[in-house]
């Protein structure tokens, strides 16, 4: 066993003894590590994820005809038409190939275009 594992087991035993002796205070001491772990998890994982989702949704709402976009499947194309939840994207010019995709598959805007 490593030193960290032994320390963790020792802390667990001390916490269990305190819970048996202290009643409500023991429960608080037992829950405190879980509360701290959740707080750290929230600030390191959940909060940045929310910010990234908000930024992605703003980018999706600003899409317009003529923008060149990169999709999550690796295709790159120019937007031919914008609807509420989907886009018509031209992925080849000769011959002209237009596919309909959901807005959510757009991962980034490669180049801003001018609306024709």
C-alpha positions in Angstrom: 0.0 0.0 0.0 1.2 3.5 -0.7 1.5 6.2 1.8 -1.5 8.1 0.4 -3.7 5.0 0.7 -2.6 4.5 4.3 -3.3 8.2 5.1 -6.7 7.9 3.5 -7.6 4.8 5.5 -6.4 6.5 8.7 -8.5 9.5 8.0 -11.5 7.3 7.3 -11.1 5.5 10.6 -10.7 8.7 12.5 -13.8 10.1 10.8 -15.8 7.0 11.7 -14.7 7.2 15.4 -15.7 10.9 15.5 -19.1 10.1 14.0 -19.7 7.5 16.7 -18.7 9.9 19.4 -19.9 13.3 18.2 -23.4 12.7 16.7 -24.3 15.6 14.5 -20.7 17.0 14.6 -19.5 13.6 13.5 -21.8 13.6 10.5 -20.6 17.0 9.5 -17.0 15.9 9.7 -17.9 12.9 7.6 -19.7 14.9 4.9 -17.1 17.7 4.8 -14.6 15.9 2.4 -17.5 15.1 0.0 -18.6 18.7 0.0 -15.1 19.9 -0.7 -14.6 17.3 -3.5 -17.9 18.5 -5.1 -16.8 22.1 -4.8 -13.5 21.5 -6.5 -15.2 19.3 -9.2 -17.7 22.1 -9.8 -15.1 24.8 -10.3 -12.7 22.7 -12.3 -15.2 20.8 -14.5 -18.8 22.0 -14.5 -18.2 25.7 -14.6 -15.8 25.7 -17.6 -18.1 23.3 -19.4 -21.0 25.7 -19.0 -18.9 28.6 -20.3 -17.8 26.6 -23.3 -21.4 25.5 -24.1 -22.6 29.1 -23.8 -19.9 30.3 -26.2 -20.7 27.5 -28.7 -24.4 28.4 -28.6 -23.6 32.0 -29.2 -21.5 31.0 -32.2 -24.3 28.8 -33.6 -26.8 31.7 -33.2 -24.5 34.0 -35.2 -24.1 31.8 -38.2 -25.2 33.3 -41.5 -25.2 32.6 -45.2 -21.7 32.6 -46.7 -19.8 31.5 -43.6 -17.4 28.7 -44.0 -17.8 26.2 -41.2 -16.0 23.1 -39.9 -18.4 20.3 -38.9 -17.7 17.7 -36.2 -17.5 14.9 -38.8 -14.5 16.7 -40.5 -16.3 18.2 -43.5 -15.8 21.8 -44.3 -18.3 23.8 -46.3 -20.0 27.1 -47.0 -23.5 27.8 -45.6 -26.1 28.2 -48.3 -29.2 28.6 -46.1 -29.9 29.0 -42.4 -33.0 27.7 -40.8 -34.0 27.5 -37.1 -32.4 24.2 -36.2 -30.6 23.2 -39.4 -28.3 24.5 -42.1 -27.9 23.8 -45.8 -24.2 23.5 -46.4 -22.4 23.4 -49.8 -19.6 21.0 -49.4 -18.5 20.8 -53.0 -18.7 23.5 -55.7 -18.3 21.5 -58.9 -20.7 19.7 -59.1 -22.6 21.7 -56.5 -23.3 19.4 -53.5 -25.6 20.8 -50.8 -26.3 18.8 -47.6 -28.8 19.5 -44.8 -27.2 19.3 -41.3 -28.3 20.1 -37.8 -26.8 23.3 -36.4 -25.3 21.4 -33.5 -22.8 19.5 -35.8 -21.0 22.8 -36.5 -17.8 22.8 -34.4 -16.3 26.1 -35.5 -16.4 28.9 -38.0 -13.4 28.8 -40.3 -14.1 32.1 -42.2 -16.8 34.7 -41.9 -18.5 35.3 -45.2 -20.6 38.1 -46.6 -24.3 37.5 -47.0 -25.1 37.3 -50.7 
